[in-house]
Amino acid sequence: MIEFPKMMWISQYTVRFAFSEEISQESFLAVQQFNRFIRKVLHHKVVETVPGYFTVTVYLKGRQNFNEDELIEQWRLIQTERMNEYPSVGRELRVPVCYDEEFALDMERVMEFTDLSPEEIISLHISKTYVVHLVGFLPGFPYLGELDSRLHVPRLTKPRSLVNASSVGIGGYQTGIYPIDSPGGWNIIGKTPYPLFDVRKDEPTLFQVGDIVTFYEITKQEYYQFIQESV
């Protein structure tokens, strides 16, 4: 059973609910479940809810009064009797990645930090199933967790002025993909031929919070074939 989070008033119209400050699958599921719960039980009082790594921030329609004890009781009821009303996972997506040295700009740095070979790094990266914890920083940038602990490498001390769109990087506990050309400090280990952001589409971003993501390796030839076929 997931405990009720700590409740903190940020302003007259904003309240934040905080779970344990730990980036993990358990924290992610708790946050997503609680966000759905709040949107359901306080829908008539809420302008917007914003889930984070371990918080849910609630923006209210003006000053609102609600009983924390009553919320706690409703949360406990949901936890024990109606959990199936709150699914916690999204779509399943398989994403191709080319780890060729042309795209793996920081492979040597990752090797130095981990004492692993390129083959071992690639194997560990594609062996995990990831969940999109957040989408942000850039339009459509997915924060994917949890990365295998053997691949936990600090971000670059001096970020690059330009990282190409669709570059796949790792940093700390997570892996992510740059949706557009931008500055960035993640360790780049590959590139996907998939476009992550297209304003012309009804849904301009590829990833949504809660999506389940797995990577699979492709060759450089297959990468360019993907690109050619998508033109």
Protein Blocks (a to p, Z undefined) as FASTA:
>chain_A
ZZddddddfbfkbccddddddddfklmmmmmmmmmmmmmmmmmmpfbdcddfkbccddde
hjadddfklmmmmmmmmmmmmmmmmccbdcdddddddfbfklmmmlmmmmmmnopafklm
mmmmmmpccddfbgchighiacdddddfklgccddfbdcfbdcehiacdehjbccddfbd
cddfbdcfbdcfbdfbdfkbmblbfbdghiacddddddfklmmmmmmmmZZ
